[in-house]
Amino acid sequence: MKPGPVLNIIMAALLVVLAVFIYLYKVPHPTKDFKGETNYLLVKKGETVEQIAENLQKMGAISSKSQFVFFARLLGRTKLMKVGRYEVGPKCSISHLIGIITRGETTPFNVTIPEGYTISQIANLFESTAEIEPSEFRDAVSDRHYLDSLKIAADNFEGYLAPSTYNLFYCENPRKVVTKMVSYFFESLPDSFEIKAGRLGLTFHQAVTLASLVEKEARLDSERPLIAAVYLNRLRKGMRLECDPTVIYAMGGLDRPLLKGDLDFDSPYNTYRNYGLPPGPIANPGVKSLEAAVTPAQAGYLYFVARGDGSHVFSYSLDDHINATNRIKRLNGRG
């Protein structure tokens, strides 16, 4: 028995609907605003499928947000959308986009931590790039159990968060991030670091602390061993280190030049008021500063002053230091 005209019409209509369905769902429909380049979609906590669709349409990945919402609802995927950063190319169809978002196929960020950054600066950087909650990051770097497991008798991991470029996922667990950074710190330590520190009369923690001072003072790699030598010489002679960055750290960071009155700031980190090294690192040093701290230059300098071009003048005596300081002020038009 042959199908009647009505059935033929229904079947033809179903084929048309199926073809349209496949066309809209499986075929990419970027707009001219997409410009054929790979973009990245952030799906944030609490975002609805409508907001996700709107963001995709704004970047030009899809031509109709209503189509995206329709298919997500039709397939029961609206509650399965996972937060993260997703790579979106010009050949991404609605099918592909819904698939990667519901499967959580996220793309990490490359986040570079500069040498000399403090915990506070790192927390702010992670917040602005990967939306890692700063308070949760600070809790993670103060994990007493983790600190004790590494025999670090400090309140946090300041100094032990290795500057480097890290692959971080959007809203990644801060404790995983800290573990990654601390692990890399120990992996990248200069050879025989602790042994060399002991020969200088320093504990491991003191050597890392010294390296952080070198990191904040040095601009030229060639001067790092000299700056380390100055601080070690002053320690041996029982002189205060008088390191400006320790005052800045004690005051929580400054967005202005250090003033004379700041040198009286009451803090164990203020090396103008206290003898010896501060209680802990004031930043996270790079490998070259760590190496300089345990392999200082063989020099008897006790003072140094910045020229203003990144280099320093080193002196053996206070009189020479004062003369060098005055000479630099005159050259820079400040005296």
C-alpha positions in Angstrom: 0.0 0.0 0.0 1.5 3.3 -1.1 1.6 6.2 1.3 -1.0 8.8 0.6 -0.3 12.5 -0.3 -0.8 13.6 3.3 1.8 11.3 4.6 4.2 12.3 1.9 3.7 15.9 2.9 4.3 15.1 6.6 7.4 13.2 5.9 8.7 16.0 3.6 8.0 18.5 6.4 9.8 16.4 8.9 12.8 16.1 6.7 12.8 19.9 6.2 12.6 20.4 10.0 15.4 17.9 10.5 17.5 19.6 7.9 16.9 23.0 9.5 17.6 21.5 13.0 20.9 20.1 11.7 21.8 23.3 9.9 21.2 25.5 13.0 22.7 23.0 15.5 25.6 21.5 13.7 26.7 24.2 11.2 28.8 27.2 12.6 27.1 30.6 12.3 29.6 33.3 13.3 28.8 36.9 12.5 31.1 39.2 10.7 32.2 40.7 14.0 34.0 37.5 14.9 36.7 38.2 12.3 37.9 34.6 12.0 40.0 34.7 15.2 40.0 32.5 18.2 38.3 34.1 21.2 37.7 33.1 24.8 34.4 32.8 26.6 34.2 33.2 30.4 31.3 31.3 32.0 31.1 32.8 35.5 29.5 31.5 38.6 25.8 32.0 38.6 25.4 32.8 35.0 22.3 31.7 33.3 22.1 30.0 29.8 20.6 33.3 28.5 23.7 35.2 29.8 26.0 32.7 28.3 24.2 32.9 24.9 24.3 36.7 25.0 28.0 36.7 25.6 28.5 34.3 22.7 26.4 36.6 20.5 28.3 39.7 21.5 31.7 38.1 20.5 30.1 37.1 17.2 30.4 33.3 17.8 26.7 32.8 17.1 24.2 34.8 15.2 21.2 34.1 17.4 21.3 33.7 21.2 17.7 32.4 21.1 18.8 29.5 19.0 21.5 28.6 21.6 19.0 28.8 24.4 16.5 26.8 22.5 18.8 23.9 21.9 20.3 24.0 25.4 16.8 23.7 26.8 15.6 21.1 24.2 18.6 18.9 25.2 18.2 19.5 28.9 21.7 21.1 29.2 20.8 24.4 30.9 21.7 23.2 34.4 24.9 21.5 33.2 26.8 24.6 32.1 30.2 24.6 33.9 32.2 27.7 34.9 35.4 28.2 33.1 37.3 29.8 30.2 36.5 28.2 26.8 38.2 28.5 23.5 35.8 29.6 20.8 36.9 29.5 17.2 35.2 30.6 13.9 34.1 27.0 13.2 32.4 26.4 16.5 28.7 25.3 16.1 26.1 25.5 18.7 26.5 21.8 19.1 30.2 22.2 19.8 29.7 25.1 22.2 27.1 23.4 24.3 29.3 20.3 24.3 32.5 21.9 25.6 30.7 24.0 28.2 28.7 21.2 29.6 31.7 18.9 29.6 33.9 21.6 31.2 36.6 21.5 28.5 38.2 24.7 29.8 41.3 26.4 28.5 43.9 27.7 31.1 45.3 31.2 31.4 49.0 31.8 31.1 49.6 34.0 34.1 53.1 35.4 34.7 54.2 36.2 38.2 57.1 38.8 38.1 60.1 38.4 40.3 59.7 40.4 43.5 55.9 40.3 43.7 54.4 40.0 47.2 51.6 37.7 48.2 49.2 40.7 48.1 50.3 41.6 44.5 50.0 37.9 43.4 46.5 37.7 44.9 45.4 40.8 43.0 46.9 39.5 39.8 45.1 36.1 40.1 41.9 37.9 40.8 42.1 40.1 37.7 43.1 37.3 35.4 41.6 34.0 36.6 39.1 35.3 39.1 40.7 33.4 42.0 39.2 34.9 45.2 41.9 36.9 47.0 40.7 36.0 50.5 40.8 32.3 49.6 44.3 32.6 48.1 45.5 34.3 51.3 44.0 31.5 53.4 45.8 29.0 51.2 49.2 30.7 51.5 48.7 30.7 55.3 47.9 27.0 55.6 49.6 26.1 58.9 49.6 22.3 58.2 51.2 22.8 54.8 53.8 25.2 56.2 54.7 22.8 59.0 55.0 19.9 56.5 57.8 21.9 54.8 59.3 23.0 58.1 58.7 26.6 57.3 58.4 28.5 60.6 56.6 31.5 59.1 53.0 32.8 59.1 52.7 32.3 55.3 54.5 31.3 52.1 55.9 34.8 51.3 59.2 34.2 49.6 58.3 30.6 48.6 55.9 31.3 45.7 58.2 30.9 42.7 58.0 33.7 40.1 57.2 32.0 36.8 54.5 31.6 34.1 51.7 29.3 35.3 48.8 27.6 33.5 45.8 28.5 35.7 42.2 27.5 35.1 39.4 30.0 35.8 38.3 29.9 39.4 41.0 27.2 40.1 41.2 26.0 43.7 43.7 28.4 45.4 45.3 25.6 47.4 46.2 23.8 44.2 47.7 27.0 42.8 49.8 27.5 46.0 51.0 23.9 45.9 52.0 24.3 42.3 54.0 27.5 43.1 55.7 26.2 46.2 56.6 22.9 44.5 58.2 24.9 41.7 60.1 27.0 44.2 61.9 24.0 45.6 62.4 22.4 42.2 64.1 25.5 40.9 66.3 26.2 43.9 70.0 26.8 43.0 72.3 23.8 43.6 73.3 23.3 47.2 71.3 26.3 48.3 70.9 25.2 52.0 74.5 24.0 52.3 75.8 27.3 50.9 73.5 29.2 53.3 74.9 27.3 56.2 78.4 28.2 55.3 77.4 31.8 55.6 75.9 31.3 59.0 72.3 31.5 57.6 69.4 29.2 58.0 67.4 28.2 54.9 64.6 30.7 55.8 67.1 33.5 56.5 68.8 32.9 53.1 65.4 33.1 51.4 64.7 36.3 53.4 68.0 37.8 52.3 67.3 36.9 48.7 64.0 38.8 48.9 65.9 41.9 50.0 68.3 41.5 47.1 65.3 41.0 44.7 63.7 44.3 45.8 66.9 46.3 45.6 68.6 45.0 42.5 67.8 46.0 38.9 70.9 44.6 37.3 71.8 40.9 37.6 75.5 41.8 37.9 74.8 43.7 41.1 72.8 41.1 42.9 75.9 39.4 44.4 77.2 42.8 45.4 74.0 43.8 47.2 74.0 40.5 49.0 77.5 41.1 50.1 76.6 44.5 51.5 73.9 43.0 53.7 76.0 40.1 54.8 78.8 42.4 55.7 76.5 44.6 57.7 75.1 41.6 59.5 78.6 40.5 60.5 79.5 43.9 61.8 76.2 44.2 63.8 74.9 47.1 61.7 71.3 47.6 60.9 70.6 46.7 57.3 68.6 49.9 56.6 66.8 48.4 53.6 64.1 50.7 52.3 61.9 47.9 50.8 61.5 46.4 54.3 59.9 49.6 55.4 57.6 49.7 52.4 56.7 46.0 53.1 56.0 46.8 56.7 53.7 49.6 55.7 51.7 47.3 53.4 53.1 48.7 50.2 53.2 52.4 49.2 52.1 54.2 46.0 54.3 57.2 46.9 58.1 57.7 47.6 59.3 56.6 51.0 59.6 59.6 53.4 62.1 60.1 56.2 59.3 59.8 58.8 58.4 56.4 57.4 61.7 55.0 58.6 60.4 55.1 62.2 57.4 52.9 61.4 57.1 50.4 64.2 57.3 46.9 62.7 59.7 43.9 63.1 60.2 44.1 59.4 61.6 47.7 59.6 65.4 47.2 59.3 66.0 50.9 60.2 64.6 50.2 63.7 65.7 46.6 64.2 69.0 44.7 63.9 69.4 41.6 61.8 67.2 40.3 59.0 63.4 40.8 59.1 61.3 37.9 60.4 60.7 36.6 56.9 60.9 37.4 53.2 59.4 40.7 51.9 58.7 39.4 48.4 59.1 36.3 46.3 62.6 36.3 44.8 63.7 34.9 41.5 66.5 32.2 41.0 69.2 34.8 40.4 68.5 36.6 43.7 68.4 33.3 45.5 71.8 32.4 44.0 73.2 35.7 44.9 72.1 35.4 48.6 74.2 32.2 49.1 77.0 33.1 46.6 77.7 36.8 47.4 80.5 38.8 45.8 83.8 38.8 47.7 83.7 42.5 48.4 83.8 44.5 51.6 81.2 47.1 50.7 78.9 48.3 53.5 76.8 50.9 51.6 75.1 51.4 48.2 73.0 54.1 46.7 70.9 54.0 43.5 72.0 56.2 40.6 68.5 56.4 39.2 69.3 54.4 36.1 69.0 50.9 37.7 72.6 50.8 38.8 74.1 51.6 42.2 77.3 53.1 43.6 78.9 50.9 46.3 81.0 52.3 49.1 83.2 51.0 51.9 82.8 53.9 54.3 80.0 56.1 55.4 81.9 59.2 54.2 82.2 57.8 50.7 78.6 56.8 50.8 77.5 60.3 51.7 79.7 61.8 49.0 78.2 59.4 46.4 74.7 60.2 47.5 75.3 64.0 47.3 77.0 63.6 43.9 74.0 61.6 42.5 71.6 64.2 43.9 73.4 67.0 42.1 73.6 65.0 38.9 69.9 64.3 39.1 69.0 67.9 39.9 67.9 67.2 43.4 70.6 68.9 45.3 
